[in-house]
Amino acid sequence: MIRWDEFLSPYKQAVEELKIKLKGMRTQFELEDEHSPIEFVTGRVKPIASILEKAYEKGIPFERLETEIQDIAGVRMMCQFVDDIKKVVHKLRMRKDFTIIEEKDYISHKKPSGYRSYHLVIEYPVQTINGEKKILAEIQIRTLAMNFWATIEHSLNYKYDGQFPEEIKMRLQRAAEAAFRLDEEMSLIREEIKEAQAFFTKKKEQTNDRRKKE
């Protein structure tokens, strides 16, 4: 029998540590007065029911959960633009605090459902009272538009248990293409958007400074 609190503890620790480290990347870009390709970072540990469901579907015995389920610990990095994803992936490849085991490019090669995202499976060392324990974790990098679509698709997946009616499936595919076209359009006016955001940030800082002096 699995002692779930003990089993999930290093995964929870990994998610919290990775969230802090990856949010730190955003701060570093800002300190260098650069456009940050990272909009925000979230993370979660897969619920026990989801782990068991995935293990059952794939025929994975309990003793191989740690090596065959790669996304028990998951972190998601959101970007404004598709090109930002490439920049984030490049920075992650340079890091020395984890090892990239596998890369899955669902942006250049979308899933049949229309799903787009970039996945990195990493081996992350967690420091425990019994020494170092290396666990698998997944980092997903996607745009805000991709994330909106994926969140809706995930909710519908639970409702229909993965067996979408044909009409819903077609509408989801069209929505995925619309989301990607939105990303492409935003990329075309990327510099305008960045300049507007920089102007807004500077104006906000000037307003705050003025209030402090009053």
N, C-alpha and C positions, 0 to 999 in steps of 0.2 A: 504494500500500500504506500502510495506517495504521500510524503508529508509536505503538503503544498506550500505552507509558509516558508519552510526551509528551502524547498526547491526554487521558489520564485524570488527569494530574497536577493540573490546576486543580480537577477534581471532588473529588479526595481532599483537597485543601486546603480546599475549601468545606465538606465534611462535617466536618472537624476543627474549623474555625472556628465553624460553626453549632452543633455539639455544645457547645462551650465557652460560647457566648453564650446558648444556650437553657437550659443547666444553670444559668447565672448568674441566669436569671429565677427559678428555684426558690429559690436562695439569697437573692435579694432579698425574696421573699415571707416567708421564714423570719426574716430580719433585722427585718422590719416586724411580726413576731409575728402574721402572718396565716396562715390555712390555705393551703398551696400547692396550686394546682390541678394542678401537674405532679408526677407520681410519679417518673418517670425519663425519660431521653432516650437514644436509641440512633441510630446512623447507619451507613450503608454506601454503597459505590460499587458499582454494578451489575456483576456479572462479565462479562467479554468475551463469553463464550458466550451469556449472556442478552441482551446488547445486539444481537449478530448475529441471534439467533433472533427478537427483536422487530422488527428492521429487515427481516428476510426476510418475516415474517408481514404486516407493514404496507406492504411495498414501498417502504421508505425507502432511497435510495441513500446511500453512505458520506458524500458531501459535505453531506448534510442531517441527519446524526445529531444534531449540536449543537442544531439548531432544532426537530426533530420528535420527538425522544425526550426527554420532560420529566423522567424519573426516573432518569437515570444517577447523579445524586447524590441520595440519599434520607435524610431524617432522620425519626425517629418519636418522638412525644411521648405518653407514657402518662399517663392521668388516672384518678382513682378513680371519679368520678361523671360522668354524661352532662352535667350542667350545667357542670361544670368545663371541658368542651371549648369551650363558648361563651365563657367567660372568657378562655381561652388564645387563641382566635381573635381576640377583641377586642384583646388585648395585642399580638398579632403584627401586626394591622392598623395599630397606632400606631407601629411601628418605622420608622426611617429608614435602616437599614443594608441593606435590600433592598426590592425592589418586588414586590408581589403581582400576578401576571399573570392568574391564574384561581383560582376556588374551586369545589370539587366537594363537595357535601353528600350523602354516602352514608349519613347517619344519618336525616335526614328522608325521603330517597328511596333506600332500600336497593337494592342490586343484586339481580337475580333469584335469585342463589345464596344470598342472605341476608347478604352482606357489608355491614358497616357501618363507616364511618370518615369523617373529615373531611379533605379534601386541599386543600392550598394549593400552587399552582405559583408559584414565585418566580424573579425574576431577581436573581442575587447577584453582586456585583462582587468578583472575586478580584484581588489585587495580585500581579503577577508581575515578574520582572526586565525584561520587555519592556513593562511598563505594565499598565493595568487590562484585565481580560478578564471580560466578563459572561457568566455561564452560567445555564442553567435548572436548578433543583433542586426537589424535591418534599418538602413537610413533611406528614406524616400525623399526625393527632391522634385518639386513640381511647382507650376505657376498657380496663382490664386484661381484662375479659371479652371484649370485641370482639377484642382482640389474641390471646387464647388461641384463639378460633375461627378467626381468620384464619391463624394459624400452622399449625394442623392442616389447614385447607383447602389451604394452600400446599403442604404436604408431600404430601397426597393428589393434588394436581394434577400433581405430578411423576410419581407412580406411574402415574396413569391418562392422562397426557398431555392433560389437560383434558377427556377423554371419560369422565365419571363413569358408572358403572352406575346405573340408575334408583334402586335401593335406597339406594346411598350418597348420591346427590343428595338424596333425600327426608330421609335421616337428618341430613345437613348442614344442610338448611333448618330442620328441627325443632330442631337444636342451636343454630342462630343465633337462633331465637326464644326458646329457653330462656336463652341468654346475655343477650338484651335484657331479658327479664323479670327476670333477676337484677339487671341494672343499675337497672331501675325500682324493685325492692324495696329495693336499697341506697340509692337516692335518697330513699325514704320515711323511712328512719332515719338520714339523712345527719347531722343535728345530734348525735344520740346517738353516732355513730361518731367525729365530729370531737372531741367532748368527751372520749371515751374515749382517743383518740390523744393529745390535749393533756395529759390526766392522766398517761398513760404516759410521755410525753416529759419532763414536769416531774419525775416521780418518779425517772426515770433520771438526770436532771441532778443532783438532790439526792443520789442515791446516789454519783455520781461525785465531787461536791464533798466529801462526807463521807469518801470514801476518800483524797482528796488531803490532807485535814487530819490523817488518822491517821498 
